[in-house]
């Protein structure tokens, strides 16, 4: 287990420092900034169905719902991206515009609203990213969690498959694969 944890943290560090975003090495990163950068890097290693992703080869539309601090971390990342695949960040105050997103980062929603949103878009090719194991168990695709000062990456493969998305095997090797609970079981919040 310790070996896997070291491998995961090493992998996340590699993702961060070889992300093709030069400003990273000059800044001290807090949790929202790390999560924003990891989200962008995972999006770079995600494959969308061809018909569902017009423009994905040049731009990644990241939509942020919830926490303002997280939103600001994504906007900072957007300003600094200079490579071929540019980031366009949108803050969604209303969830009606979700279909414009390639990636939906959800932060700070109440558990019942979170489940409704994830259920509403579960078969759409939108990479859902959030925080904590409960997020992934409730149908989110990628979750981050800080435990003992280490960032954990969790992935729900069945949610990815339902949306016809795939993540590069190198990322999957770094992640803990989380399976959702049985349909009538309640998750621990």
N, C-alpha and C positions, 0 to 999 in steps of 0.2 A: 504494500500500500504506500509506504514511504517513497519507494522508487517511482511509482506512478505519479505521486504528488510532485516530486522533483521534476519528472519528465513534463508534466502539465505546465508547471510554472516556467520551465525553460522554454517550452513551446510558445507560451503566451509572450514571454520576453522577446523571442525571435519574431513573432508576429508584430509586436510593437516596434521594435527597432529596425526591422527591415520592411517597414510599411510604405516606403517611398515618400514619407512626409518628413522633411528635414527639421521642422520646428520642434519635433518631439524631444530631441536630445537636449535642447536648450531650456526646456521647461520642467518644473516639478509637477507631476500629474496627480490630481486627486481622483477619487473613485469615479465621479461622473465623466471626467476626461478619459480615463482608462476605458470605461465601458463604451464611450462614444468611439474611440479609436478601434477597440476590438470589434465593435459592430460593423464599422466600415471595412475592416480587414476580412471579416467573415463574409460580408456581402461580396467582396472581390473574389472570394473562393466559392461562391454559390452560383449554380446554374439554374436559370429560369427557362421555362418552355418558350420556344422561339416566338410563337404567336402572341404570348401574353406579355412580352417585355419589349415593346418598341423603345428604342433609344438606350437600352441597358448597356450596349457596347460602348457608349460614350459617357453617359451620365447615370448616376445612381440616385434615385429619388428616395431620400430617407425622411419619413414622417415621424414626428415626435408627438406623443400624447402624454400629458401629465405634468410632471415636475419642471418648474422653470429653470432650476439649476442644471438639470440634464439637458434641457433645450439649449441653454447657453453654451454648454460643452460641445454640442453638435454644431452650433453656429460657428464657434471658434475653429472647429475642424474644417468646416466648409470654406471659411476664408483662407485657410492655409493649403487647401488641396490644389496642386498645380499640375498633376500628371494627366495622362490621356483620359482616365476615367474620373470625371469631376463629380463632386458631391453636390447635390442640391437638397437643402434641408427645408422642410416645411413644418411649421408648428400647427397642429390641428386642434382647434378649440372645439370643433364639431366633427363628429366621426363620419359625416356624409361623404367626405372627399377621400376616403381610404383607398378607393380603387386607383387613384393616381400614384400610389406608393409602390415602390419595389420592396422597401424595408419599412416596417412599422415598429418603432421602439416605444414601448409602453412603460410608463413609470407612474407610480402613485395612484393608481385606480383602486377603488374598493373591490374586494374579491368578487362580489356578485356582478358588478359592471364589467370587470375583466373577463369573467366567464362568458358573458353575453357577447362581448366584442370578439373574443376568440372563436366562439361558436358561429358567429355571423360570417366570419371570413375564412373559416377553416379549410375550405376547398379552393380558395383563390390563391394565385401564385404571389403571395405577399409573405416575405420572410418576417416572422414576428420574433422580436427580441425583447427581453425584459430581465427583471432581477428576481433571483430566488428559485428554489426548487418548486414551490407551489405554482409559480408561473408556468414552468415547463410541464408539470403534472396536470395542469388545467387546460393544456392544449397549445401553449406557446412552443415555439420551435427551438429557440436558443435562449438560455438563461445564464446569467453571471451571478456569482455569489462570492463574497469575501469571507474567508474562514481562516482564523489564525494568521492574518495578514497576507494570505495567499488568495489569488483569484482562481475560482473554479469555473470551468466551462461545462455546461450541461446542455445536451441536445436531445430533443424528442424526435426520433426518426419516423415514427408513425405520422406525426403532424406534418413533417416535411413531405412524406410520400403522398399524403392526402392532397397537398397543394401542388404536387408535381414539381417539387424543387429538390435539388441535390447539392450537398456540400462536399467539397474535395475530401478525399480519404485522409489526407494529412491533418486536416482539422479534426476529423472524426477520431483519429488516434489520440488526440490531445484531450478529447472530451469524455465526460462521464455520460453514458447513454442512459436516459431516464425514460422509463415506460410509464404511461399514464395509468391511474388506478382503474379499476373496473367501473363500468358506466354508472352504477348506482352508489359507488363509494364516495365519501366526502374526503377532500384532501385536508391536510393539516395546514393551517395558515401561520 
